[in-house]
Amino acid sequence: MTTTIGATTTGSARSTRQVYFHDPEAPAATVVTPSAFVAVRWHEGRLLLVRRCDSGAWELPGGRVDVGETAVEAAVRETAEEAGVHVVVTGLLGIFSDPGHVIRSSTGEVRQQFAVLFRGRAVGGAPRGDRHETSEAAWVTVAELSRLAIPAPVRVWIAEALANDDAPLIA
């Protein structure tokens, strides 16, 4: 399944971000990129999600681990930047390195996602998009999840976040 991430195309289809998940038509990845995401629960089990500017798709806050920072530092930084919420990482939910999860960036780079998913606790801030990568952020009820546009691999991560109270999933 291919999920095109990018409602607008400037120049050609190659200039939009595309997410592939077990799609035989996916391009071959040329790099594995480490990234870190955080599942943050709030009152009544609500989950913090961000909405991407380029596609309108909802996902957990997170992103690439920069050179010189730990995965935990990246997760905390990305959540503050993308969602406006300050978090403390409280645990590891899973490591997701499925070679069938490939992303072609708007620059043409094709990467295999290598995602570390953490559990976190909100300690400050209020949900808001950064207007660069995310248009909005919100505390979403579990009942609302099925009605949101969420890419297939992110749904896998969310399912793990909602189900996991014990050992992390290594997949």
VOPAVEX-476428 format. One record per residue (C-alpha): residue in one letter; x, y, z. Coordinates in nm, 3 decimals, decimal comma, always signed. Layout:
BEGIN
<pt><residuo>A</residuo><xx>X</xx><yy>Y</yy><zz>Z</zz></pt>
...
***
This chain:
BEGIN
<pt><residuo>M</residuo><xx>+0,000</xx><yy>+0,000</yy><zz>+0,000</zz></pt>
<pt><residuo>T</residuo><xx>+0,133</xx><yy>+0,343</yy><zz>-0,091</zz></pt>
<pt><residuo>T</residuo><xx>+0,024</xx><yy>+0,645</yy><zz>+0,104</zz></pt>
<pt><residuo>T</residuo><xx>+0,107</xx><yy>+0,967</yy><zz>-0,074</zz></pt>
<pt><residuo>I</residuo><xx>+0,207</xx><yy>+1,221</yy><zz>+0,185</zz></pt>
<pt><residuo>G</residuo><xx>+0,170</xx><yy>+1,560</yy><zz>+0,026</zz></pt>
<pt><residuo>A</residuo><xx>-0,149</xx><yy>+1,712</yy><zz>-0,102</zz></pt>
<pt><residuo>T</residuo><xx>+0,031</xx><yy>+1,943</yy><zz>-0,339</zz></pt>
<pt><residuo>T</residuo><xx>+0,286</xx><yy>+1,859</yy><zz>-0,600</zz></pt>
<pt><residuo>T</residuo><xx>+0,535</xx><yy>+2,116</yy><zz>-0,715</zz></pt>
<pt><residuo>G</residuo><xx>+0,694</xx><yy>+2,016</yy><zz>-1,042</zz></pt>
<pt><residuo>S</residuo><xx>+0,650</xx><yy>+1,639</yy><zz>-1,032</zz></pt>
<pt><residuo>A</residuo><xx>+0,529</xx><yy>+1,349</yy><zz>-0,823</zz></pt>
<pt><residuo>R</residuo><xx>+0,889</xx><yy>+1,299</yy><zz>-0,709</zz></pt>
<pt><residuo>S</residuo><xx>+0,872</xx><yy>+1,626</yy><zz>-0,511</zz></pt>
<pt><residuo>T</residuo><xx>+0,607</xx><yy>+1,496</yy><zz>-0,268</zz></pt>
<pt><residuo>R</residuo><xx>+0,678</xx><yy>+1,287</yy><zz>+0,039</zz></pt>
<pt><residuo>Q</residuo><xx>+0,556</xx><yy>+0,930</yy><zz>+0,000</zz></pt>
<pt><residuo>V</residuo><xx>+0,520</xx><yy>+0,659</yy><zz>+0,261</zz></pt>
<pt><residuo>Y</residuo><xx>+0,524</xx><yy>+0,297</yy><zz>+0,146</zz></pt>
<pt><residuo>F</residuo><xx>+0,422</xx><yy>+0,008</yy><zz>+0,367</zz></pt>
<pt><residuo>H</residuo><xx>+0,473</xx><yy>-0,341</yy><zz>+0,227</zz></pt>
<pt><residuo>D</residuo><xx>+0,421</xx><yy>-0,211</yy><zz>-0,126</zz></pt>
<pt><residuo>P</residuo><xx>+0,589</xx><yy>-0,410</yy><zz>-0,405</zz></pt>
<pt><residuo>E</residuo><xx>+0,610</xx><yy>-0,086</yy><zz>-0,605</zz></pt>
<pt><residuo>A</residuo><xx>+0,811</xx><yy>+0,091</yy><zz>-0,333</zz></pt>
<pt><residuo>P</residuo><xx>+1,152</xx><yy>+0,222</yy><zz>-0,439</zz></pt>
<pt><residuo>A</residuo><xx>+1,457</xx><yy>+0,058</yy><zz>-0,283</zz></pt>
<pt><residuo>A</residuo><xx>+1,580</xx><yy>+0,234</yy><zz>+0,029</zz></pt>
<pt><residuo>T</residuo><xx>+1,935</xx><yy>+0,367</yy><zz>+0,014</zz></pt>
<pt><residuo>V</residuo><xx>+1,971</xx><yy>+0,458</yy><zz>+0,381</zz></pt>
<pt><residuo>V</residuo><xx>+1,831</xx><yy>+0,358</yy><zz>+0,719</zz></pt>
<pt><residuo>T</residuo><xx>+1,735</xx><yy>+0,663</yy><zz>+0,922</zz></pt>
<pt><residuo>P</residuo><xx>+1,700</xx><yy>+0,649</yy><zz>+1,300</zz></pt>
<pt><residuo>S</residuo><xx>+1,403</xx><yy>+0,835</yy><zz>+1,438</zz></pt>
<pt><residuo>A</residuo><xx>+1,230</xx><yy>+0,866</yy><zz>+1,774</zz></pt>
<pt><residuo>F</residuo><xx>+0,860</xx><yy>+0,906</yy><zz>+1,851</zz></pt>
<pt><residuo>V</residuo><xx>+0,664</xx><yy>+0,946</yy><zz>+2,175</zz></pt>
<pt><residuo>A</residuo><xx>+0,327</xx><yy>+0,808</yy><zz>+2,278</zz></pt>
<pt><residuo>V</residuo><xx>+0,195</xx><yy>+1,046</yy><zz>+2,543</zz></pt>
<pt><residuo>R</residuo><xx>-0,132</xx><yy>+0,966</yy><zz>+2,722</zz></pt>
<pt><residuo>W</residuo><xx>-0,342</xx><yy>+1,227</yy><zz>+2,901</zz></pt>
<pt><residuo>H</residuo><xx>-0,670</xx><yy>+1,245</yy><zz>+3,088</zz></pt>
<pt><residuo>E</residuo><xx>-0,910</xx><yy>+0,961</yy><zz>+3,016</zz></pt>
<pt><residuo>G</residuo><xx>-0,651</xx><yy>+0,785</yy><zz>+2,800</zz></pt>
<pt><residuo>R</residuo><xx>-0,628</xx><yy>+1,053</yy><zz>+2,532</zz></pt>
<pt><residuo>L</residuo><xx>-0,323</xx><yy>+1,023</yy><zz>+2,304</zz></pt>
<pt><residuo>L</residuo><xx>-0,116</xx><yy>+1,316</yy><zz>+2,177</zz></pt>
<pt><residuo>L</residuo><xx>-0,113</xx><yy>+1,329</yy><zz>+1,796</zz></pt>
<pt><residuo>V</residuo><xx>+0,014</xx><yy>+1,582</yy><zz>+1,543</zz></pt>
<pt><residuo>R</residuo><xx>-0,122</xx><yy>+1,656</yy><zz>+1,197</zz></pt>
<pt><residuo>R</residuo><xx>+0,133</xx><yy>+1,689</yy><zz>+0,917</zz></pt>
<pt><residuo>C</residuo><xx>+0,121</xx><yy>+2,009</yy><zz>+0,710</zz></pt>
<pt><residuo>D</residuo><xx>+0,217</xx><yy>+1,833</yy><zz>+0,388</zz></pt>
<pt><residuo>S</residuo><xx>-0,054</xx><yy>+1,565</yy><zz>+0,392</zz></pt>
<pt><residuo>G</residuo><xx>-0,304</xx><yy>+1,623</yy><zz>+0,668</zz></pt>
<pt><residuo>A</residuo><xx>-0,217</xx><yy>+1,279</yy><zz>+0,806</zz></pt>
<pt><residuo>W</residuo><xx>-0,209</xx><yy>+1,233</yy><zz>+1,182</zz></pt>
<pt><residuo>E</residuo><xx>+0,084</xx><yy>+1,069</yy><zz>+1,359</zz></pt>
<pt><residuo>L</residuo><xx>+0,269</xx><yy>+1,047</yy><zz>+1,686</zz></pt>
<pt><residuo>P</residuo><xx>+0,508</xx><yy>+1,337</yy><zz>+1,747</zz></pt>
<pt><residuo>G</residuo><xx>+0,869</xx><yy>+1,258</yy><zz>+1,662</zz></pt>
<pt><residuo>G</residuo><xx>+1,131</xx><yy>+1,261</yy><zz>+1,392</zz></pt>
<pt><residuo>R</residuo><xx>+1,494</xx><yy>+1,209</yy><zz>+1,301</zz></pt>
<pt><residuo>V</residuo><xx>+1,765</xx><yy>+1,172</yy><zz>+1,559</zz></pt>
<pt><residuo>D</residuo><xx>+2,020</xx><yy>+1,445</yy><zz>+1,490</zz></pt>
<pt><residuo>V</residuo><xx>+2,394</xx><yy>+1,387</yy><zz>+1,504</zz></pt>
<pt><residuo>G</residuo><xx>+2,511</xx><yy>+1,446</yy><zz>+1,861</zz></pt>
<pt><residuo>E</residuo><xx>+2,184</xx><yy>+1,370</yy><zz>+2,038</zz></pt>
<pt><residuo>T</residuo><xx>+2,037</xx><yy>+1,058</yy><zz>+2,194</zz></pt>
<pt><residuo>A</residuo><xx>+1,709</xx><yy>+0,903</yy><zz>+2,082</zz></pt>
<pt><residuo>V</residuo><xx>+1,549</xx><yy>+1,024</yy><zz>+2,407</zz></pt>
<pt><residuo>E</residuo><xx>+1,671</xx><yy>+1,380</yy><zz>+2,346</zz></pt>
<pt><residuo>A</residuo><xx>+1,535</xx><yy>+1,367</yy><zz>+1,989</zz></pt>
<pt><residuo>A</residuo><xx>+1,197</xx><yy>+1,242</yy><zz>+2,110</zz></pt>
<pt><residuo>V</residuo><xx>+1,167</xx><yy>+1,519</yy><zz>+2,371</zz></pt>
<pt><residuo>R</residuo><xx>+1,286</xx><yy>+1,788</yy><zz>+2,123</zz></pt>
<pt><residuo>E</residuo><xx>+1,059</xx><yy>+1,676</yy><zz>+1,840</zz></pt>
<pt><residuo>T</residuo><xx>+0,754</xx><yy>+1,658</yy><zz>+2,067</zz></pt>
<pt><residuo>A</residuo><xx>+0,813</xx><yy>+2,012</yy><zz>+2,193</zz></pt>
<pt><residuo>E</residuo><xx>+0,875</xx><yy>+2,143</yy><zz>+1,840</zz></pt>
<pt><residuo>E</residuo><xx>+0,591</xx><yy>+1,963</yy><zz>+1,660</zz></pt>
<pt><residuo>A</residuo><xx>+0,326</xx><yy>+1,953</yy><zz>+1,933</zz></pt>
<pt><residuo>G</residuo><xx>+0,409</xx><yy>+2,230</yy><zz>+2,179</zz></pt>
<pt><residuo>V</residuo><xx>+0,402</xx><yy>+1,979</yy><zz>+2,465</zz></pt>
<pt><residuo>H</residuo><xx>+0,700</xx><yy>+1,924</yy><zz>+2,692</zz></pt>
<pt><residuo>V</residuo><xx>+0,748</xx><yy>+1,560</yy><zz>+2,788</zz></pt>
<pt><residuo>V</residuo><xx>+0,957</xx><yy>+1,333</yy><zz>+3,001</zz></pt>
<pt><residuo>V</residuo><xx>+1,031</xx><yy>+0,992</yy><zz>+2,852</zz></pt>
<pt><residuo>T</residuo><xx>+0,918</xx><yy>+0,724</yy><zz>+3,096</zz></pt>
<pt><residuo>G</residuo><xx>+0,983</xx><yy>+0,404</yy><zz>+2,905</zz></pt>
<pt><residuo>L</residuo><xx>+1,046</xx><yy>+0,217</yy><zz>+2,584</zz></pt>
<pt><residuo>L</residuo><xx>+0,745</xx><yy>+0,085</yy><zz>+2,394</zz></pt>
<pt><residuo>G</residuo><xx>+0,919</xx><yy>-0,066</yy><zz>+2,095</zz></pt>
<pt><residuo>I</residuo><xx>+1,170</xx><yy>-0,060</yy><zz>+1,814</zz></pt>
<pt><residuo>F</residuo><xx>+1,029</xx><yy>-0,073</yy><zz>+1,462</zz></pt>
<pt><residuo>S</residuo><xx>+1,272</xx><yy>-0,144</yy><zz>+1,178</zz></pt>
<pt><residuo>D</residuo><xx>+1,044</xx><yy>-0,309</yy><zz>+0,923</zz></pt>
<pt><residuo>P</residuo><xx>+1,224</xx><yy>-0,302</yy><zz>+0,584</zz></pt>
<pt><residuo>G</residuo><xx>+0,878</xx><yy>-0,279</yy><zz>+0,426</zz></pt>
<pt><residuo>H</residuo><xx>+0,833</xx><yy>+0,070</yy><zz>+0,571</zz></pt>
<pt><residuo>V</residuo><xx>+1,002</xx><yy>+0,300</yy><zz>+0,320</zz></pt>
<pt><residuo>I</residuo><xx>+0,976</xx><yy>+0,678</yy><zz>+0,287</zz></pt>
<pt><residuo>R</residuo><xx>+1,068</xx><yy>+0,883</yy><zz>-0,018</zz></pt>
<pt><residuo>S</residuo><xx>+1,131</xx><yy>+1,238</yy><zz>+0,102</zz></pt>
<pt><residuo>S</residuo><xx>+1,039</xx><yy>+1,548</yy><zz>-0,094</zz></pt>
<pt><residuo>T</residuo><xx>+1,410</xx><yy>+1,575</yy><zz>-0,182</zz></pt>
<pt><residuo>G</residuo><xx>+1,410</xx><yy>+1,226</yy><zz>-0,336</zz></pt>
<pt><residuo>E</residuo><xx>+1,596</xx><yy>+1,046</yy><zz>-0,057</zz></pt>
<pt><residuo>V</residuo><xx>+1,454</xx><yy>+0,697</yy><zz>-0,007</zz></pt>
<pt><residuo>R</residuo><xx>+1,495</xx><yy>+0,566</yy><zz>+0,345</zz></pt>
<pt><residuo>Q</residuo><xx>+1,395</xx><yy>+0,270</yy><zz>+0,553</zz></pt>
<pt><residuo>Q</residuo><xx>+1,235</xx><yy>+0,389</yy><zz>+0,873</zz></pt>
<pt><residuo>F</residuo><xx>+1,403</xx><yy>+0,279</yy><zz>+1,196</zz></pt>
<pt><residuo>A</residuo><xx>+1,179</xx><yy>+0,407</yy><zz>+1,471</zz></pt>
<pt><residuo>V</residuo><xx>+1,225</xx><yy>+0,396</yy><zz>+1,846</zz></pt>
<pt><residuo>L</residuo><xx>+0,889</xx><yy>+0,445</yy><zz>+2,017</zz></pt>
<pt><residuo>F</residuo><xx>+0,893</xx><yy>+0,578</yy><zz>+2,370</zz></pt>
<pt><residuo>R</residuo><xx>+0,622</xx><yy>+0,623</yy><zz>+2,631</zz></pt>
<pt><residuo>G</residuo><xx>+0,615</xx><yy>+0,975</yy><zz>+2,772</zz></pt>
<pt><residuo>R</residuo><xx>+0,444</xx><yy>+1,193</yy><zz>+3,027</zz></pt>
<pt><residuo>A</residuo><xx>+0,341</xx><yy>+1,553</yy><zz>+2,960</zz></pt>
<pt><residuo>V</residuo><xx>+0,498</xx><yy>+1,803</yy><zz>+3,199</zz></pt>
<pt><residuo>G</residuo><xx>+0,405</xx><yy>+2,133</yy><zz>+3,036</zz></pt>
<pt><residuo>G</residuo><xx>+0,289</xx><yy>+2,319</yy><zz>+2,730</zz></pt>
<pt><residuo>A</residuo><xx>-0,032</xx><yy>+2,292</yy><zz>+2,533</zz></pt>
<pt><residuo>P</residuo><xx>-0,098</xx><yy>+2,112</yy><zz>+2,204</zz></pt>
<pt><residuo>R</residuo><xx>-0,040</xx><yy>+2,330</yy><zz>+1,897</zz></pt>
<pt><residuo>G</residuo><xx>+0,111</xx><yy>+2,278</yy><zz>+1,555</zz></pt>
<pt><residuo>D</residuo><xx>+0,443</xx><yy>+2,438</yy><zz>+1,468</zz></pt>
<pt><residuo>R</residuo><xx>+0,305</xx><yy>+2,558</yy><zz>+1,129</zz></pt>
<pt><residuo>H</residuo><xx>+0,619</xx><yy>+2,420</yy><zz>+0,962</zz></pt>
<pt><residuo>E</residuo><xx>+0,586</xx><yy>+2,043</yy><zz>+0,988</zz></pt>
<pt><residuo>T</residuo><xx>+0,258</xx><yy>+2,021</yy><zz>+1,177</zz></pt>
<pt><residuo>S</residuo><xx>-0,064</xx><yy>+2,214</yy><zz>+1,128</zz></pt>
<pt><residuo>E</residuo><xx>-0,211</xx><yy>+2,111</yy><zz>+1,461</zz></pt>
<pt><residuo>A</residuo><xx>-0,168</xx><yy>+1,890</yy><zz>+1,766</zz></pt>
<pt><residuo>A</residuo><xx>-0,441</xx><yy>+1,744</yy><zz>+1,983</zz></pt>
<pt><residuo>W</residuo><xx>-0,527</xx><yy>+1,506</yy><zz>+2,263</zz></pt>
<pt><residuo>V</residuo><xx>-0,728</xx><yy>+1,241</yy><zz>+2,077</zz></pt>
<pt><residuo>T</residuo><xx>-0,960</xx><yy>+0,984</yy><zz>+2,233</zz></pt>
<pt><residuo>V</residuo><xx>-0,915</xx><yy>+0,620</yy><zz>+2,141</zz></pt>
<pt><residuo>A</residuo><xx>-1,264</xx><yy>+0,626</yy><zz>+1,987</zz></pt>
<pt><residuo>E</residuo><xx>-1,159</xx><yy>+0,905</yy><zz>+1,749</zz></pt>
<pt><residuo>L</residuo><xx>-0,856</xx><yy>+0,718</yy><zz>+1,612</zz></pt>
<pt><residuo>S</residuo><xx>-1,051</xx><yy>+0,510</yy><zz>+1,359</zz></pt>
<pt><residuo>R</residuo><xx>-1,189</xx><yy>+0,825</yy><zz>+1,195</zz></pt>
<pt><residuo>L</residuo><xx>-0,852</xx><yy>+0,994</yy><zz>+1,146</zz></pt>
<pt><residuo>A</residuo><xx>-0,620</xx><yy>+0,969</yy><zz>+0,845</zz></pt>
<pt><residuo>I</residuo><xx>-0,329</xx><yy>+0,780</yy><zz>+1,001</zz></pt>
<pt><residuo>P</residuo><xx>-0,069</xx><yy>+0,598</yy><zz>+0,788</zz></pt>
<pt><residuo>A</residuo><xx>-0,066</xx><yy>+0,218</yy><zz>+0,829</zz></pt>
<pt><residuo>P</residuo><xx>+0,275</xx><yy>+0,193</yy><zz>+0,999</zz></pt>
<pt><residuo>V</residuo><xx>+0,178</xx><yy>+0,462</yy><zz>+1,251</zz></pt>
<pt><residuo>R</residuo><xx>-0,140</xx><yy>+0,267</yy><zz>+1,330</zz></pt>
<pt><residuo>V</residuo><xx>+0,085</xx><yy>-0,028</yy><zz>+1,420</zz></pt>
<pt><residuo>W</residuo><xx>+0,284</xx><yy>+0,195</yy><zz>+1,658</zz></pt>
<pt><residuo>I</residuo><xx>-0,032</xx><yy>+0,338</yy><zz>+1,812</zz></pt>
<pt><residuo>A</residuo><xx>-0,176</xx><yy>-0,011</yy><zz>+1,866</zz></pt>
<pt><residuo>E</residuo><xx>+0,144</xx><yy>-0,107</yy><zz>+2,047</zz></pt>
<pt><residuo>A</residuo><xx>+0,132</xx><yy>+0,210</yy><zz>+2,256</zz></pt>
<pt><residuo>L</residuo><xx>-0,228</xx><yy>+0,145</yy><zz>+2,359</zz></pt>
<pt><residuo>A</residuo><xx>-0,171</xx><yy>-0,224</yy><zz>+2,436</zz></pt>
<pt><residuo>N</residuo><xx>+0,175</xx><yy>-0,223</yy><zz>+2,589</zz></pt>
<pt><residuo>D</residuo><xx>+0,214</xx><yy>-0,210</yy><zz>+2,963</zz></pt>
<pt><residuo>D</residuo><xx>+0,501</xx><yy>-0,454</yy><zz>+2,985</zz></pt>
<pt><residuo>A</residuo><xx>+0,801</xx><yy>-0,544</yy><zz>+2,773</zz></pt>
<pt><residuo>P</residuo><xx>+0,882</xx><yy>-0,339</yy><zz>+2,462</zz></pt>
<pt><residuo>L</residuo><xx>+0,810</xx><yy>-0,481</yy><zz>+2,117</zz></pt>
<pt><residuo>I</residuo><xx>+1,118</xx><yy>-0,535</yy><zz>+1,901</zz></pt>
<pt><residuo>A</residuo><xx>+0,998</xx><yy>-0,570</yy><zz>+1,541</zz></pt>
***
